[in-house]
Amino acid sequence: MVQFRVLTGKQAGAVARASRFPWRIGRASDNDLRLEEPGVWEHHLDLLLDVPDGFKLALRPNALTTVNGQSAVQQRLRNGDVIELGSVKLQFWLSDPRQSRLLGREVFTWMLLAALAGVQVAMVYWLQR
């Protein structure tokens, strides 16, 4: 549903996916995304899903965080936003959508087209007699 790409720090290049909310980021082992970097608190922030407004960050008291270079307290996130907590930068992205399997529909369509072509050939043959 949502993913965070770690841009700096020891885990640079890693991608973490969030599918249930609230989703925690911090230094403690019970967080969904664990970052052991300078300036990251035990429970630094939560990612919340607010249905009418979208995704929001909820910070712990005194946990310094910026979104796109501006300080944030409770910030609504947009696709591509860069979140800086401590010495780590994360990029917020909506995950790629899952494509549904269409094999059954494709087979049915091709069989229907083949049957239609067969009927047309039979009609041409019948009309030429």
N, C-alpha and C positions, 0 to 999 in steps of 0.2 A: 504494500500500500504506500508506504513512505520509506525513503532511504536517506541515510546520512553518509556522505563521503568524507573521510578524514583527510584534510589537506596538509596538515603539518603535524609534527611530533613523531613519536616512535611508531605509531600505527599508520603513518601517511600512506594513502592509497587504499586503505581498507574501506569496505562498504558494509554498513550495518542497516538491516531492514527492520522497520517497526510495523507490526500488524495488530497489536493490541494496545490499548491506551488506558491509563496514563503510562507513558514510556519514560523511564528514568535514565539520566546521564550523570555520571560522577565517578569518583574514585573507588567507592565501596564495592565489594564483590557481589552484592545483591542488585546492582544496577543492570539495566538492559544493555547499555553501552558503557563499558568500564574504561576509563581513561586515567592512567597514572602519570600525569604530567604536572609540572609546577603550576600552581594557581587553580587547579581543579579541586573542588571540595568533595567531601564524601558523597553527598547527594546534592549535586550542583543545580540541576533543573529537571523539570518534567515536561514532556511533550503531551499536550492535551488535545483531544478532538472535541471541538465545540461545533455541533452540527450546523447551526445557521451561519457561523462565521468562519469555519475551517479550523486549521491547526494553529495552536497557540503555545507559546513557551510560558511556563510558570516557574519563576526563579525562587530559590531559597533566599531567606533574608540575608542581605550583605554579600550574596554571591554575584560578583561582577561579571556581566555578560554583555556583549555588543552584537547587534544584528546589522550587517552592512555598515559597520563603523559607528553606529549610533547606539548609545546605551539603552538597554531594554529592561523593563520590569515585567510586564506581561505583554508580549509582542505577538501579533498575528504574523504567521509565516507565509511567504510566497515561494513558488518554485524558483530555485537558484539562489536563495538567500544564503549569505555566509554568516555563520554564527561563530563568535570568538569567545571561548571560555578559558580563562587562564592563558596558557601559552599554546592552546590548541585551536585550530580553525576547522570548522565542519561546514560542509555545504548540504543544504536541505533540498531534496528532490522528491517528486512524486515517482513512485516505482513504475516500471514498464507494465502495461496491462497484459494480462494473460490472454492468449488467443485461444478461442474455443476450437475444438477439433471438428473439422468439417468433412472428414472422410466419408461418412455415411451419406451425407447430402451430395457430395461429388459423385460417388458411385451411382446413386439413384438418378442424378441428372444425366450422366453419360449413358446409362442404360435406357433412359427415356428417349434421349436423342437417337440412339442406335435403333430403337424400336420404331421411332418416327421415320427415320431414313428407310428402314425395311418396308414400312407401309407405303411410302412414296414409290419405292422401286417396284413393289407389287402392283400398285395402281397404274404406273406407267406401262408395265408389262401387260396388265389386263386390258388397258385402253387401246393398245396397239394390236390386239388380236382381231 
